[in-house]
Amino acid sequence: MLIRSREASTMQAEAIAPAGAAELIRNAVALIFDVDGTLAETEELHRRAFNHAFARHGLDWHWDRAAYRDLLRVTGGKERIRAFHARQQVASPLSDADIAELHRIKTAHYAELIETGCCPLRPGVAELLTAAKARRQQIAIATTTSHGNIDALLSRALGAGWALDFEAIVAGDDVRHKKPAPDVYLEVQARLRLAPSDCVAIEDSANGLVAASRAHIPVLITRSIYFRDDDFSAARFVLDELSELTDEHDTEKQPHAQYITPA
């Protein structure tokens, strides 16, 4: 595949990209959303919640933004804690129970942070959900995060009955292998009873792109803060924000998209 970057794109490609992404979305039977980074820029709150849990547990660990960016390559909160612990060669062993307790404290504090209203949905997300519902498209979630984290975010953003609008909600603990394995997407497909070509995955990271691609689902990327420099060459389209889907005639926004041309 050839990627026409923002610097090298022709004006024609810039004009096609948002419209083509919007067409991909409109023609899908189902839209499958990742959560963290895709629906909202949650990762900084997760980082703060992890550090809170470490302090509460009496650990002298602190994940700054650079360290957390690296740790995000490990999918899953408990897995991330375990991976970091393994790097501390002189650290006392942490049992599975210790890791589970750290993750419990972290998840509770994350919910408290979300409840303050400091993490709204990303631009264009609410509009896309509303448009999908109006088109009678199915919407689903395929994520590595926990059900508790999903509910904390979407209850605040969409209201207590948010889950009624989603045909399938598959979290990391529902499957054997987390992203970049395709398990969450395969499980969503099974629940929706749809072919991969009937779906579009909306992701923000290379791990998510790989997971959906391994399930043979076309992917639209919306760049997020922590993953914006990932390799997205396998995606059908790359946008800075999902709001570009509804602003396809706004020429000032068009250069922010990448058009992925079939080989």
C-alpha positions in Angstrom: 0.0 0.0 0.0 1.1 3.6 -0.7 0.5 6.2 1.9 0.0 9.8 0.8 1.2 11.8 3.8 0.0 15.2 4.8 3.2 16.7 3.3 3.1 14.8 0.1 -0.6 14.6 -0.6 -2.0 16.1 -3.8 -5.0 18.4 -3.6 -7.1 15.6 -5.2 -6.2 13.1 -2.5 -6.9 15.7 0.2 -10.3 16.2 -1.3 -11.1 12.4 -1.5 -9.9 11.3 1.9 -12.7 12.7 4.2 -15.4 11.9 1.7 -14.1 8.4 1.3 -13.9 7.8 5.0 -17.4 9.1 5.4 -18.6 6.7 2.7 -16.8 3.8 4.4 -18.7 4.6 7.6 -22.1 5.1 5.9 -21.9 1.8 4.1 -21.1 -0.3 7.1 -23.7 -2.5 8.7 -21.9 -2.2 12.0 -19.4 0.2 13.6 -17.1 -1.3 16.2 -15.4 1.2 18.5 -12.3 1.0 20.6 -12.6 3.0 23.9 -9.4 4.5 25.3 -8.0 7.1 23.0 -10.8 6.5 20.5 -14.0 7.6 22.2 -12.1 9.9 24.7 -8.5 10.9 25.5 -8.5 8.8 28.7 -4.9 7.6 28.8 -3.6 10.5 30.9 -6.3 9.8 33.5 -5.3 6.1 33.5 -1.7 7.1 34.1 -2.7 9.3 37.0 -4.8 6.5 38.5 -2.0 4.0 38.2 0.3 6.4 40.1 -2.4 6.9 42.8 -2.6 3.1 43.2 1.1 2.7 43.6 1.3 5.4 46.3 -1.7 3.9 48.1 0.0 0.5 48.0 3.3 1.8 49.4 5.3 1.4 46.2 7.8 4.0 45.1 6.8 3.6 41.4 5.9 6.6 39.3 5.0 6.4 35.6 5.8 9.7 33.9 4.4 10.3 30.4 7.4 8.9 28.6 7.4 5.7 30.7 3.6 5.3 30.3 3.8 5.8 26.5 6.2 2.9 26.4 4.1 0.7 28.7 1.1 1.3 26.5 2.6 -1.2 24.1 1.6 -3.8 26.7 -2.2 -4.2 26.5 -4.2 -4.5 29.7 -3.8 -2.8 33.0 -2.8 -5.8 35.1 -0.5 -6.9 32.3 1.1 -3.5 32.3 1.7 -3.6 36.0 3.2 -7.1 35.7 5.5 -6.0 32.8 6.8 -3.0 34.7 7.4 -5.1 37.8 9.4 -7.6 35.8 11.7 -4.8 34.8 12.5 -3.9 38.4 15.2 -6.5 39.0 15.5 -5.7 42.7 11.8 -5.4 43.4 10.1 -7.7 45.9 7.8 -10.1 44.2 4.2 -9.0 43.6 1.6 -11.8 43.7 -1.3 -12.0 41.4 -3.4 -10.9 44.4 -1.2 -7.8 44.9 -1.5 -7.0 41.2 -5.3 -7.4 41.3 -5.6 -5.1 44.3 -3.4 -2.5 42.6 -5.7 -2.7 39.6 -8.8 -2.4 41.7 -7.5 0.7 43.4 -6.5 2.2 40.1 -9.9 1.4 38.5 -11.8 3.0 41.4 -9.7 6.2 41.2 -10.0 6.3 37.4 -13.8 6.3 37.9 -13.5 9.1 40.4 -11.5 11.2 37.9 -14.0 10.5 35.1 -16.9 11.6 37.4 -15.4 15.0 37.7 -16.3 15.6 34.0 -12.7 16.3 33.0 -12.7 13.8 30.1 -15.4 14.4 27.5 -15.9 12.4 24.3 -13.5 13.3 21.5 -14.8 15.7 18.8 -17.2 14.0 16.4 -17.8 10.9 18.5 -21.3 11.9 19.8 -22.3 13.0 16.4 -21.1 9.7 14.8 -23.0 7.7 17.4 -26.2 9.7 16.7 -25.8 9.4 13.0 -25.2 5.6 13.2 -28.4 5.2 15.3 -30.4 7.3 12.8 -29.1 5.1 9.9 -30.1 2.0 11.9 -26.5 0.8 12.0 -25.4 -1.5 14.7 -22.7 -0.2 17.1 -20.4 -2.2 19.3 -17.4 -2.0 21.5 -14.2 -4.0 21.2 -11.6 -2.9 23.8 -8.9 -4.1 26.0 -10.1 -2.0 29.0 -12.4 -3.3 31.6 -16.2 -3.2 31.7 -15.9 -0.9 34.8 -13.8 1.6 32.9 -16.2 1.5 29.9 -19.2 2.1 32.2 -17.5 4.9 34.1 -16.7 6.8 30.9 -19.9 6.3 28.9 -22.3 6.6 31.9 -20.8 10.1 32.4 -20.7 10.9 28.6 -23.9 9.3 27.3 -26.1 8.7 30.4 -26.9 5.7 32.6 -28.7 3.8 29.8 -25.9 4.1 27.3 -25.4 0.3 27.0 -28.8 -0.2 25.5 -27.6 1.4 22.2 -24.8 -1.1 21.8 -25.4 -4.5 20.2 -22.2 -6.0 21.7 -19.7 -4.8 24.3 -16.6 -7.0 24.5 -13.8 -6.1 27.0 -10.3 -7.4 27.5 -11.4 -9.8 30.3 -14.0 -11.4 28.1 -11.5 -13.0 25.8 -8.3 -15.2 26.2 -5.9 -12.8 24.4 -6.0 -9.1 24.4 -5.0 -6.8 21.5 -3.1 -7.0 19.2 -4.6 -10.5 19.1 -7.9 -10.4 17.2 -10.0 -12.1 19.9 -12.2 -9.1 20.9 -13.1 -8.4 17.3 -13.8 -12.1 16.5 -16.1 -12.2 19.6 -17.9 -9.0 18.5 -18.4 -10.5 15.0 -19.7 -13.7 16.5 -22.2 -11.8 18.6 -23.3 -9.5 15.7 -23.4 -12.5 13.3 -21.8 -10.3 10.6 -19.1 -10.9 8.1 -15.9 -8.8 8.5 -16.6 -6.8 5.4 -19.9 -5.7 7.0 -18.1 -3.9 9.8 -15.7 -1.0 10.3 -13.4 -0.8 13.3 -12.6 2.6 14.6 -9.3 2.6 16.4 -6.5 4.9 17.6 -3.4 2.7 18.0 -1.2 0.2 16.1 -2.2 -2.6 18.5 -5.9 -1.9 17.7 -5.2 -1.7 14.0 -3.4 -5.0 14.0 -6.2 -6.7 16.1 -9.0 -5.6 13.7 -6.9 -6.4 10.6 -6.2 -9.9 11.9 -10.0 -10.3 12.1 -10.2 -9.0 8.4 -12.2 -5.9 9.4 -11.4 -2.6 7.6 -10.1 0.0 10.0 -10.5 3.8 10.3 -7.9 5.4 12.5 -8.5 8.6 14.6 -5.2 9.8 15.9 -4.9 10.1 19.7 -2.3 11.9 21.9 -0.3 8.8 22.9 -0.4 6.9 19.7 -0.5 9.5 17.0 3.0 8.5 15.6 2.2 4.8 15.3 2.4 3.1 11.9 -1.1 3.2 10.4 -0.2 2.1 6.9 -2.6 -0.9 7.0 -5.6 1.4 7.8 -8.1 2.3 5.2 -8.2 5.9 6.4 -6.4 8.0 9.0 -8.1 11.1 10.5 -7.1 13.5 13.2 -10.6 13.7 14.6 -13.9 11.9 13.8 -15.5 15.4 13.4 -13.8 15.3 9.9 -16.5 12.8 8.9 -19.1 15.4 9.2 -17.0 18.3 7.8 -15.9 16.7 4.5 -16.6 19.9 2.6 -14.5 22.0 5.0 -11.3 22.4 3.0 -9.4 23.6 6.0 -9.8 20.2 7.7 -9.2 18.0 4.7 -5.3 18.0 4.8 -5.5 16.3 8.2 -6.5 13.0 6.7 -4.4 10.4 5.0 -5.8 8.4 2.1 -4.5 4.8 2.0 -4.5 3.8 -1.7 -4.9 0.0 -2.4 -1.7 -1.5 -3.9 
